[in-house]
Amino acid sequence: MTYCAAPFVHMVHNPDGQYRTCCMFDKPLEGEYRNVQEAFDSEENKVIRKRMLSGEILPECIKCDLDEEHRRKMVVSYRGQFNERWPKPDGKIRSLEISTSNICNFRCLTCSEHFSNQFGKTIKNELPDPKVYEHLEHLKILGGEPFLDKRNYEILEQAPRSQCELQIVTNGSIYPPENIVKLLHEFKKTTINVSIDGIGEVGEWVRPGMKWKRVERNFRKWKEQRDYPFFNVHPHFVFHALNAPYFEDFLAWARMPIQWFSWDLLVSPKYLNISYLPDHIKEYIIDKNPTLRETLETFMAKNEYSERNFYKLVKIASIAPDIMEDYIEKFFER
């Protein structure tokens, strides 16, 4: 599959101010735009649409190509979602992904200053003009940590809740006040994605700033909301070179079917990409993940061992918590 409806209906505004035709699209728009609508109507976005319509295989869409090779995912790819939902796009903004800022309380090993002010300066974007919500059917809010930036509450109040599906990606450290929870129930459908890249000490190490007991408590509260119609909660796990053997522990803890999980395989930075690991470590990861064995085998076969990337990884792994000792010992085998 090469065509995707995203450039015809969707726009992303990242916390670093960049605009993208889709969060999976490998390159941001290069121009400087004053708002979402201007970026959506831009000439360079029109070029992306023409490339889609021509049948060109876009290298920028590699992440969806990878996702479509996966098995046991509830949602196959973003491209699949857009094409199923908007088979005949009309050129109006139907879907919007917004990050009002990079304000966050975590400093995750997979993150950067673009998405967390724990690495550097705070970046804030202007809120969208409410006019952009006129035809909106899907709204995704991210951060930073979206519940830390109260301006996201303004967006929830301005959005056309009865016609719009909402998705919020949170690190699980904050459970919002009751009046905000009530707002969430007013949307046509609400999905809460809780990013948890490991439980207990593993999670706290790969996501510095996490207090596991707090995240665990908040996750239970979110799960209670599933008793309401049209309210979904999905834990999200990103496989990378420091947490890959611990997905099964996470799966057992969550007590939810694998189909309810949202998960991805990290592509960059390369030193955290499991496909560049030595073969004996790849074999260890596969043995530890019987549920997703086929998917991991396919992904890790894409690249060969990179000594340069591995040496960078070893420096970080050397300070891993004791609970990870069996895995980290593999890093120092010859």
Buried (B, 14 or more C-beta within 10 A) or exposed (E): EBBBBBBBBBBBBBBBBBBBBBBBBBEBBEEEBEBBBBBBEBEBBEEBBEBBEEEEEBEBBBBBBBBBBBEEBEEBBBBBBBBEBBEEBEEEBBBBBBBBBBBBBBBBBBBEBBBBBBBEEBBBBEBBEEEBBEBBBBBBBBBBBBBBBEBBBEBBEBBBBEEBBBBBBBBBBBBBEEEBBEBBEBBBEBBBBBBBBBBBBBBBBBBEBBEBEEBBEBBEEBBEBEEEEEBBBBBBBBBBBBBBBBBEBBBEBBEBEBEEBBBBBBBEBBBBBBBBBBEEBBBBBBEBBEEBBEBBBBBBEEBEBBEEBBEBBEEBBEEBEEEBEEBBEBBEEE
